[in-house]
Amino acid sequence: MTIQSEIKIPFNRSSLVGKEIEYVAQAVANGHISGDGEFTKRCHRLLEETLSVKKALLTTSCTHALEMAALLLNIQPGDEVIVPSFTFVSTINAFVLRGARPIFADIRPDTLNLNEHKIQGLITKQTKAIILVHYAGVACGMDQLNEIAANSNLPLIEDNAHGLFGKYKGQFLGTFGRVATQSFHETKNFSCGEGGALLLNNLEDIERAEIIREKGTNRGRFFRGQVDKYSWVDVGSSYLPSDMLAAFLLAQLEERERIQSRRKKIWQTYWDQLSDWAEINKVGLPTIPAHCEQSYHMFYLLLPSLSVRQELIAHLRRAGILSVFHYLPLHLSTMGRKFGGQEGDCPVTEDISDRLLRLPFYFSLTDEEQQTVLSEIHRFKI
């Protein structure tokens, strides 16, 4: 029987970085721990003021923020939505739930983002939106994507789960599309365990988004004193997170500069100490275009083959280090094949998915722990 090594350095670990416990206690003391309490509103203001978005709305997850986006865009059965095959299932599932057909697009071999040069040929009369993902918090090619969207009169949806506070040519990610979604899952730079946000960049979307988020009622208008009672006026669901989660999240967002500074140091250390090794062993490292300011969400390796990737995972595991691969091609999944996906449709995605390996990366990763990871990688023979 194979004995599994004890994991000493996990892939991810949650951290307390500021006033999380204090704020959660305050939320309880306030007597309002359901949605849209004091801490939720403070999170909204922080995101709106920092990013200069028209409106931010916390949600129970990024998945739910994407579902809200699909409802906001009135996605109907038979509509088509262009989406990268190399992404998490929630990116497209939210639209499939409304009856949409995914049109899977390939990614660039450098940034691993949606290949903007492949989009125009996928647009049909049934296309209703283009969904992009800023992979690893590195911006997509927004100039061309904006131009395509404008010329085709299609909304851009930014799945910015990886990219909060990243920038493209000086502009924050999440502020380009009609709407953007954020994740505050425990694996993200800023976390409350489970959580998300919908960012709205058009004023005309705000009122309906609030209604969708409040189970299809105009409850928000009622609490602002704009109506004397609220009622069911549209489709919607319950997307409000507890104010205790918002309290935890606010403490993390308030420490964003310290969090990002530490993550930048970890990322740069990986880069500096793996560059020569990677060149000698023909291993790819992340590509960060000069006009992009990344969010320092992850550090990954692109190994020469699937077998080498699996051997390195096993090597690190024996040393008590957990490293993980990432997305499997959606177009080759069971559901993706039902929508017509087949081998060869997205060759870059198929190749990258087999070779990518993510290294341990979290705020509380110590210098000593990171050196252990690096030492084991250098010991590995390709």
Secondary structure, 3 states (H helix, E strand, C coil): CCCCCCCCECCCCCCCCCCHHHHHHHHHHHCCCCCCCHHHHHHHHHHHHHHCCCEEEEECCHHHHHHHHHHHCCCCCCCEEEEECCCCCHHHHHHHCCCCEEEEECECCCCCCECHHHCHHHCCCCEEEEEEECHHHCCCCHHHHHHHHHHHCCCEEEECCCCCCCEECCEECCCCCCEEEEECCCCCCCCCCCCEEEEECCHHHHHHHHHHHECCECHHHHHCCCCCCCCECCCCCECCCCHHHHHHHHHHHHCHHHHHHHHHHHHHHHHHHHHHHHHHHCCECCCCCCCEECCCCCCEEECCCHHHHHHHHHHHHHCCECCECCCCCHHHCHHHHHCCCCCCCCHHHHHHHHHEEECCCCCCCCHHHHHHHHHHHHHCCC
